[in-house]
Amino acid sequence: MDSESQHPHGSIIFSTVGRTNYGFDIFSLKSPLTFLSSPLHTSQYPAEHRLTDGTSVNFNGHFLDEDQTLVFVSERSGAPRIYLRRRGPYSQVQIEQLPASTDSLFLDRPFLRNKCLYYISAHQPPQQIFTSWSALYSTNIDDGKITRLTPFGCVDYSPAISQSGHLIAVASYGDRRWPGEFHDLTTDIVVFPESDPENRTVVCQHGGWPTWYGDSTIYFHRQADDGWWSIFRVDLPDGLGVDSDPVRVTPPGVHCFTPAATSASHSKIIAIATRRPGKSYRHIEIFDVESNKFYPVTELLNPTTHHYNPFFSPMSTSLSYHRFRGESDTKTIPVLDTVISPVKRLRMLRLNGSFPSFSPSGDFVAFNHDFNASGLKIVKSDGSKRWTLFEDRTSFGNSWSPAEPNVIFTSIGPVFDSVKATVEIARVSFNSLNPDCEVEIELLTKEETGNNAFPSCSPDGKHVVFRSGRSGHKNLYIVDAIKGELEGGEIRQLTEGPWIDTMPSWSPDGKLIAFSSNRHNPDNINCFSIYVIHPNGTGLRRIYVAGPEGSDEVDKERLNHVCFSKDCEWLLFTGNLGGVTAEPVSLPNQYQPYGDLYLVKLDGSGLRRLTWSGYENGTPAWHPSTLDIEGNELVGDKLRGEFDDVLWMNC
């Protein structure tokens, strides 16, 4: 019989920053270049048409012809997959999935040429930790043969094909490892013949998101020395040499990225996404590189909606992009959504909320409504019913008592604040079978003790471990789960030192507490590793996930949100071990766009990756039962498209 120690099983619920609100569809404008010589705000301005069908999240398309046949990425199957949209009989629109790497849980940036589908995939692990899995592959549409075009040991993003189809450009780290940045990647622009992918030429250092004009000019984006994201151009003579140094195309004073070049008949025109000073929304504009003039496009249509990643049809008769499709009374965000799992016996569900915690039986999940942690809610784990315990207080970091089906511990106060901020551990009592029952909230910590957060209850329900800033540093404490310190209950300090110990998790057998800490490098407030300690304060040790003690890799770890499997053999956590999967500037805001879920054994062996995406996945919870939401009428929220563009951009 398979043991859980070798084959982890059960159900994992986790959250993803912003993802549930995206509601992306691909839209198109016919003849978008006509307004270059026409007055704006007239009937001549082109109408916007939605090309995708409003199912799931649809993005990063590529036109095949002038009839708006297009390949695009959609997450409708529970992971990014590549689809073809075309007109069928009687002009009906048909959408079908295209063959690609079935082993991959991340596919992106597709283009189709001569019955060959090209795309980024992340299904083959690199030889080293802290290296992205992203690489360029092709699939022959006729025979299904899959070929890796990126050399093993190299990392490629954002492919583009030249007008003739003979040359491919990528943003590439080459064989360099990810240095740790997650805003402006230090990739290079690399070009190779489609027929000879090993013949790679670096045509420009420091650049991303290449787009071809013809076969001899590449536009790309990068952050300039003055801090403004700008579009640059590099010219290539015959033979894949470099004709000149890169030339900055767009001026300072406006952020410009994800360029799209036009066909040869419009040689001086590119489409770009922009963020202008004082503006909160990303928009598509057309830029005349000869006159240095911008022409607004999407702001005239949808001024309060973000627009991403433009692309032209082959003859530039259509301009397209993806954006939030708009609110709808019939479209909702289900509170639970199935995500494809790479582990056969492990069920994975994305939560429309954050900080989930299972009830002892696994029948219910407590969670906070969003990352800003407004109130405390409960949902049945089959997704069929949801109710609110309270919503008049900011709450986050939940722990359902393993011994009491009607008690949840939570933090009440501002999220991720200073050590002196007032955040209190609360015991919330209610009746899980009666949503209308009275809810009792008892504070376990004193208001004057500062920032107390992230409670985790012992398996016998008698004690709670939590993080507190009462000493001037964020360390771990244990308090009586019934009386707390207000009623004279026992409280004692578990860890002590001038560093951050946080997000503790009590093991189901009661023998260990796992937590995240930067105690190995207290001056670095970004890099955290996993530690375990006995509840009596003995046996402190670090779980070396990225490499052995003393290696260069171990102090690059940013590992958080740790919890145990039922048999206490595995740890589930979020981490940066797989680098960046997609160019972060091409996405909505992610606080750390390399947060994926991983499993590792208590001795640091058996590392397994569970998610691949450009998003930040976090706050997971794990229960040994296998949840099933299929066939249920799921509760949900109205799709509102409420998410942020990148917050780190200087605007």
Secondary structure, DSSP 4 states (H G I P E B T S, - for coil): ---TTTS--EEEEEEETTGGG--EEEEEEESGGGGGSS-SSSTTSPPEEE-S-SSS-EEEEEE-STT--EEEEE-TTSS-EEEEEEE-GGG-EEEEEPP--TT-S-EEEEEEETTEEEEEE--S--SSSS----EEEEEETTT--EEE-SPTT-EEEEEEE-TTSSEEEEEEEETPPP-S-SSS---EEEEEETT-TT--EEEESS-EEEEEETTTEEEEEEE-TTS-EEEEEEE--TTS---S--EE-SPTTSEEEEEEE--GGGTTEEEEEEE-TT--S-EEEEEETTTTEEEE-GGGT-TTS-EEEEEE-TTSSEEEEEEE----SS-EEESEEEE--SSTTEEEEEESSEEEEE-TTSSEEEEESSTT-EEEEEEETTSS-EEEEEEEEEEEEEEE-TT-TTEEEEEES-TT--TTS-BEEEEEE--TT-TTS--EEEE-S-GGG-BEEEEEE-TTSSEEEEEE-TTSSBEEEEEETTTTTTTT--EEE---SSSBEEEEEE-TTSS-EEEEE-TTSTT-SS--EEEEE-TTS---EEE--SSSTT-SSGGG---EEEEE-TTSSEEEEEE-TT--SS-GGGSS--SSTT-EEEEEETTS---EE----SS-EEEEEEESS----TTS---EEE-----PPPTTS--
